[in-house]
Each structure stands twice: as C-alpha cells, then as structure tokens.
Amino acid sequence: MVQSGRLGHLRFLRNRRPGFGVVNVDALGNHGTLSIRKVRRFPPGKSNAIMAPPRWLWQDTPMNSRNTDDNRTRVLMAAQEAFSTKGFEGVSLREIASNANVMHQLVVYHFKTKDGLWRAVMEFLLAQLRDYRTRSGDLKHLPPGAALRLGVRSFVQFTAHCPQFHRIWSLEAQSDSPRSRWLIETYVKPQFESSIRLIRAAQQAGSARSGDPARLHYGFIGLVTTTFVFSREVRDVAGIDPFLPEEIDAVDRLAADFFGLTPGTERAAG
C-alpha cells in the first residue's frame, strides 16, 4: 500500500510492504523535475511504522531553503491564530501542522515542543512591535511629550495589526505558567519600565497629565487593547470596524487625549 503526504513542493511516497520503507521524492526545481529514490529497511516487527521525512530533505540545500522559511512562517501564522482563539492547552501541534498544511514532523523539527512553538510565536509578534518602534525613530532626541506621543502611536499601530499578541497573552496571563513568567521577564517588565520613564518625563516637562504613572500605563494598555482584542464585539454592538484606518487613527487620538498630551507634542512628533 502506498501513501503520500506533502511538504511544500516535496511529495513523499511510503511503500509499506513488510520489512521495507521506500521514499520517492519528486521535487520541482528551477530547471525541471528532480527525482530521488531512497530505500530504508524498517526494524523487525515495525513494518507499519510511519517513517519521518529525513532531514536532508529540508536542510542545507539551496533548493529547499526558501521552502523551509515559507513553511516555518506558515506554522507561526497558524499557531498564533490557534493560540489566540483556543489558548495553549486547547490546541495540539498536529492541529497546527494541519492548519499550516505541513507535516507534523516538520513542526517538531523546527520548534521541538508546543511550549517552544508558543514562545516562538510571541517572539515573532514582538519582533513586529520592535519594527513599529523603529519606524518611529530614536525617541531619545525628542522632547519628552513628543517621545511619549510616538510611543503611543507605535503601540496602537502594533496592536491594531497584531491583535493576536494580546489575545494570546490575555489567555496565558490567567495562570502562573512557565510561559507567563517567561513573557513577564522578557517583555512585560521591560515594557512597563520604559513606559513609566516616558510618562514621568512628559509629566515633568508639563506635557502630560498628572497621576500615578503605573496606573496611567495600565489605563492606556486597557484602552487600546480592548478595542482590537474585542473587535468582534465592537463591530456587533457599536457597529464600528476598529481595523479601518480612520478607526485606528481615532484610537490613537483617544490614547493621546487619555495622557493629556498637549497639541505641541503632536506637532513635535510629526
């Protein structure tokens, strides 16, 4: 009996006659079709074992490098959707692999465990937050009010375009798990400390409202994330699509008003 599975542009055929496993690979390259045949003998009594695709099929070959990156990205995209809707405990690696249209063995190869995949998803999303901050430029050379204004804008843009991050975190933060402790040390605490410095400096410059910086920080986080994390409710109840550009700008202005940022900070931020 011959079975087939798919891995990018590679097709695996497994011949499950007693004692033998045969893999035929048809890989479409830039100059036509490359056919490879590999034969492996199964261990005694294991004729029905499913043979994992050998690593040479996706390692260290120019033909496979782009497919490998594409597959890894597809897994990350499928995983962030699964974790943001079902939580860590509610989804399996096999389900994520199926949603990404890749083999389960490939997910294990790249991420080892579900915990490893969860952390990779959060790092993938946080890299996008850093990208939004980079676009804002170096805040150190700006007046304090303008620096806080750009910090607000980059966070709103990130949350609007990557709401999965806060959906995943809102589910995970309810438990004292190794993942939640890791994210608190890796991201939450550094983000909090940076935010407090920006708020306090803007207050001292007379550009932001007075008040406990910690409470202002969490009030701001709640104002921004609620709109996008509960986007379905916002659409169904208020009739507003929060992901429209004009609605993202409205949240950005509301967040700036929450901090009491003066009009001069808006002009300085550009």
C-alpha positions as CSV (number, residue, x, y, z in Angstrom):
1,M,0.0,0.0,0.0
2,V,1.4,3.4,-1.0
3,Q,0.6,6.5,1.0
4,S,1.5,10.1,0.2
5,G,2.0,13.3,2.2
6,R,3.0,16.8,1.2
7,L,5.8,19.1,2.5
8,G,5.9,22.3,0.4
9,H,6.8,21.2,-3.1
10,L,8.0,17.8,-2.0
11,R,5.9,14.6,-2.2
12,F,6.7,11.6,-0.1
13,L,5.5,8.1,-1.1
14,R,5.8,5.4,1.5
15,N,5.7,1.8,0.4
16,R,4.6,-0.2,3.5
17,R,5.4,-3.8,2.4
18,P,6.6,-5.9,5.3
19,G,10.2,-5.0,6.1
20,F,10.8,-2.1,3.7
21,G,10.0,1.6,3.5
22,V,10.5,3.3,0.2
23,V,10.5,7.1,-0.2
24,N,10.2,8.6,-3.7
25,V,10.7,12.3,-3.8
26,D,9.6,14.4,-6.8
27,A,10.9,18.0,-6.3
28,L,10.1,20.6,-8.9
29,G,13.2,22.8,-9.2
30,N,14.1,25.8,-11.4
31,H,15.2,23.6,-14.3
32,G,12.6,20.9,-14.4
33,T,11.8,17.9,-12.1
34,L,14.3,16.2,-9.9
35,S,13.5,12.7,-8.8
36,I,15.2,11.0,-5.9
37,R,14.7,7.5,-4.6
38,K,15.6,6.4,-1.1
39,V,15.1,2.9,0.4
40,R,15.2,2.1,4.1
41,R,14.6,-1.1,5.9
42,F,12.2,-1.0,8.8
43,P,13.2,-2.6,12.1
44,P,11.8,-6.1,12.6
45,G,8.1,-6.0,13.6
46,K,7.8,-2.4,12.6
47,S,6.6,-2.7,9.0
48,N,3.7,-0.4,9.7
49,A,5.7,2.3,11.3
50,I,5.4,5.8,9.7
51,M,8.8,6.9,8.5
52,A,9.6,10.5,9.3
53,P,11.0,12.5,6.3
54,P,14.8,12.5,6.6
55,R,16.4,15.8,7.5
56,W,18.4,16.0,4.3
57,L,15.1,16.8,2.5
58,W,15.0,20.3,4.1
59,Q,18.4,21.0,5.4
60,D,21.3,22.9,3.9
61,T,20.2,22.8,0.2
62,P,19.5,25.9,-1.8
63,M,16.5,24.2,-3.4
64,N,14.8,23.8,-0.1
65,S,15.9,26.9,1.8
66,R,13.1,29.1,0.6
67,N,10.5,26.4,1.2
68,T,11.8,25.9,4.7
69,D,11.4,29.6,5.5
70,D,7.9,29.6,4.0
71,N,6.9,26.5,5.9
72,R,8.2,27.9,9.2
73,T,6.3,31.2,8.6
74,R,3.1,29.3,7.8
75,V,3.4,27.3,11.1
76,L,3.9,30.6,13.0
77,M,0.9,32.2,11.4
78,A,-1.3,29.1,12.0
79,A,0.0,28.8,15.6
80,Q,-0.7,32.4,16.5
81,E,-4.3,32.1,15.3
82,A,-4.8,28.8,17.2
83,F,-3.2,30.1,20.4
84,S,-5.2,33.4,20.3
85,T,-8.5,31.6,20.0
86,K,-8.1,28.3,21.9
87,G,-5.2,29.1,24.3
88,F,-2.1,26.9,24.9
89,E,-4.0,23.9,26.3
90,G,-6.7,23.9,23.7
91,V,-4.6,23.1,20.7
92,S,-2.2,20.4,19.6
93,L,0.9,20.5,17.4
94,R,-0.8,18.2,15.0
95,E,-3.8,20.6,14.6
96,I,-1.4,23.5,14.0
97,A,0.5,21.4,11.4
98,S,-2.7,20.6,9.7
99,N,-3.8,24.2,9.6
100,A,-0.4,25.2,8.2
101,N,-0.6,22.4,5.6
102,V,2.8,21.0,6.7
103,M,3.8,17.7,8.2
104,H,3.7,17.3,12.0
105,Q,7.4,16.1,11.9
106,L,8.4,19.5,10.4
107,V,6.8,21.4,13.3
108,V,8.7,19.2,15.8
109,Y,11.9,19.7,13.8
110,H,11.7,23.5,13.9
111,F,10.2,24.1,17.4
112,K,10.7,20.8,19.3
113,T,7.7,21.2,21.6
114,K,4.4,23.1,21.9
115,D,6.0,25.3,24.5
116,G,8.8,26.1,22.1
117,L,6.3,27.0,19.4
118,W,4.3,29.2,21.8
119,R,7.4,31.2,22.7
120,A,8.5,31.4,19.0
121,V,5.1,32.9,18.2
122,M,5.4,35.5,20.9
123,E,8.9,36.4,19.7
124,F,7.7,36.6,16.2
125,L,5.0,39.1,17.2
126,L,7.3,41.1,19.4
127,A,9.7,41.5,16.5
128,Q,6.9,43.3,14.7
129,L,6.4,45.6,17.7
130,R,10.1,46.4,17.6
131,D,9.7,47.2,13.9
132,Y,6.9,49.7,14.6
133,R,9.1,51.3,17.2
134,T,12.0,51.5,14.8
135,R,9.8,53.3,12.3
136,S,9.1,56.0,15.0
137,G,12.8,56.8,15.1
138,D,15.1,57.4,18.1
139,L,12.9,58.8,20.9
140,K,15.9,59.9,23.0
141,H,16.5,63.0,20.9
142,L,12.8,64.2,21.1
143,P,11.1,66.4,23.7
144,P,9.5,64.2,26.4
145,G,6.0,64.9,25.2
146,A,6.8,64.1,21.6
147,A,8.6,60.9,22.6
148,L,5.5,59.7,24.6
149,R,3.3,60.6,21.7
150,L,5.3,58.5,19.3
151,G,5.4,55.7,21.8
152,V,1.6,55.8,21.9
153,R,1.3,55.8,18.2
154,S,3.6,52.8,17.7
155,F,1.8,50.7,20.3
156,V,-1.6,51.5,18.7
157,Q,-0.4,50.5,15.3
158,F,1.1,47.3,16.5
159,T,-2.0,46.3,18.5
160,A,-4.2,47.1,15.5
161,H,-2.1,45.0,13.1
162,C,-1.2,42.2,15.6
163,P,-4.1,41.8,18.0
164,Q,-3.2,38.1,18.4
165,F,-0.4,39.1,20.7
166,H,-2.7,40.5,23.4
167,R,-5.3,37.8,22.8
168,I,-2.7,35.1,23.5
169,W,-1.4,37.0,26.5
170,S,-4.8,37.6,28.0
171,L,-5.4,33.9,28.0
172,E,-2.0,32.9,29.3
173,A,-1.7,35.6,31.9
174,Q,-4.6,34.0,33.9
175,S,-2.2,31.2,35.0
176,D,1.2,31.2,36.7
177,S,2.8,29.1,34.0
178,P,6.4,29.0,32.9
179,R,5.3,30.7,29.7
180,S,3.7,33.6,31.5
181,R,6.7,34.1,33.8
182,W,9.0,34.0,30.8
183,L,7.0,36.7,28.9
184,I,6.8,38.9,32.0
185,E,10.6,38.8,32.4
186,T,11.2,39.1,28.6
187,Y,8.7,41.7,27.6
188,V,6.2,42.9,30.2
189,K,8.6,44.3,32.8
190,P,10.9,46.0,30.3
191,Q,7.9,47.5,28.5
192,F,6.4,48.7,31.8
193,E,9.7,50.3,32.9
194,S,10.2,52.0,29.5
195,S,6.6,53.3,29.6
196,I,7.0,54.7,33.1
197,R,10.1,56.6,32.1
198,L,8.3,58.2,29.1
199,I,5.2,59.1,31.2
200,R,7.2,60.5,34.1
201,A,9.5,62.6,31.8
202,A,6.4,64.0,29.9
203,Q,4.8,64.9,33.2
204,Q,7.9,66.7,34.5
205,A,8.0,68.6,31.2
206,G,4.4,69.7,31.7
207,S,3.3,67.9,28.5
208,A,1.2,65.1,30.1
209,R,-1.4,64.8,32.8
210,S,-0.5,64.2,36.4
211,G,-1.2,61.0,38.1
212,D,0.5,57.7,39.1
213,P,2.5,56.6,36.0
214,A,1.8,52.9,36.7
215,R,-2.0,53.5,36.7
216,L,-1.8,55.6,33.6
217,H,0.2,52.9,31.9
218,Y,-2.3,50.2,32.6
219,G,-5.2,52.5,31.8
220,F,-3.6,53.2,28.4
221,I,-3.0,49.5,27.7
222,G,-6.6,48.7,28.5
223,L,-8.0,51.5,26.4
224,V,-6.0,50.4,23.3
225,T,-6.1,46.6,23.6
226,T,-9.8,46.3,24.4
227,T,-10.8,47.9,21.1
228,F,-8.8,45.4,19.0
229,V,-8.9,42.3,21.1
230,F,-12.7,42.5,21.4
231,S,-13.0,43.7,17.8
232,R,-16.0,41.3,17.0
233,E,-17.9,42.8,19.9
234,V,-17.1,46.3,18.8
235,R,-18.4,45.6,15.4
236,D,-21.5,43.7,16.5
237,V,-22.5,46.1,19.3
238,A,-21.2,49.6,18.2
239,G,-21.2,49.0,14.5
240,I,-17.6,50.1,14.3
241,D,-14.9,48.2,12.4
242,P,-11.8,49.0,14.5
243,F,-9.4,47.9,11.8
244,L,-10.3,50.6,9.4
245,P,-7.5,53.2,9.0
246,E,-9.7,56.0,10.3
247,E,-10.7,54.0,13.3
248,I,-7.1,53.1,14.2
249,D,-6.4,56.9,14.0
250,A,-9.3,57.5,16.3
251,V,-8.0,55.1,18.9
252,D,-4.6,56.8,18.5
253,R,-6.0,60.2,19.2
254,L,-8.1,58.9,22.1
255,A,-5.0,57.4,23.7
256,A,-3.1,60.7,23.3
257,D,-6.1,62.5,24.9
258,F,-6.0,60.0,27.8
259,F,-2.5,61.1,28.6
260,G,-3.5,64.7,28.3
261,L,-0.8,65.3,25.7
262,T,-0.7,68.9,24.6
263,P,-1.1,69.9,20.9
264,G,2.6,70.8,20.8
265,T,3.6,67.2,21.4
266,E,1.5,66.2,18.3
267,R,3.4,68.8,16.1
268,A,6.8,67.8,17.5
269,A,6.1,64.1,16.9
270,G,5.3,64.8,13.2
